C-alpha cells in the first residue's frame, strides 16, 4: 500500500511542492523588503503566479534570493503564515467539531446547541494552529529546490491586479 511519502514523491506532486516552497520563500523575501505590500501566490506543476503590484525586476531578484536562501538551508522560508493550507486545516478542524456538535442529540434542540458549536469551533481553531504549518512542512511544500531555476517571468496586466507568471525548470 502506498504511503503518503511515496505519493508525494510522484513527479507532479513533488514538482508542485517545490514550486510552492519557492513561491512562499519569494513572497517572504518580498515582504522583508516591503511589509506593507499586498501580494498573493498560486503554485502549479510549471511554476507559480504572483498576484499584486511588484516590479518584474524586483520579483526576479526576490525569486533568485529565495532559491539561494532555500539552498543555503533557510527551510523556514517555505512555510508561510498566510498559506491557504493553514486556513483549510483550521476550517476543517473547526467545521468538523461544529458538525459533531450539531449531530442529533436527545432532549436538545438544534438552537440549544449553539453555545456548544461556538465553544467547539473556537477550541478547534485554537488547537489547529500548529496543524497548518505542519501540513505545509510535510505535505504541501518542499524546501528542497534541487536544480530548479527560473526559466521565464512574464507580467500580465489586464485588470487592477497585475499578475506575474514564474516558470521554473530543472
Buried (B, 14 or more C-beta within 10 A) or exposed (E): EEEEEEEBEEEEBBBBBBBBBBBBBBBBBBBEEEEEEEBBBEBBEBBBBBBBEBEEEBBBBBBBBBBEBBBEEBBBBBBBEEBBBBEBBBBEBBEBBBEEBBEEEEEEEEEEBEEBBEEBBEEBBEEBEEBBBBBBBEBBBBBBBEEBEBEEBEEEEEEEEBBBBBEBEE
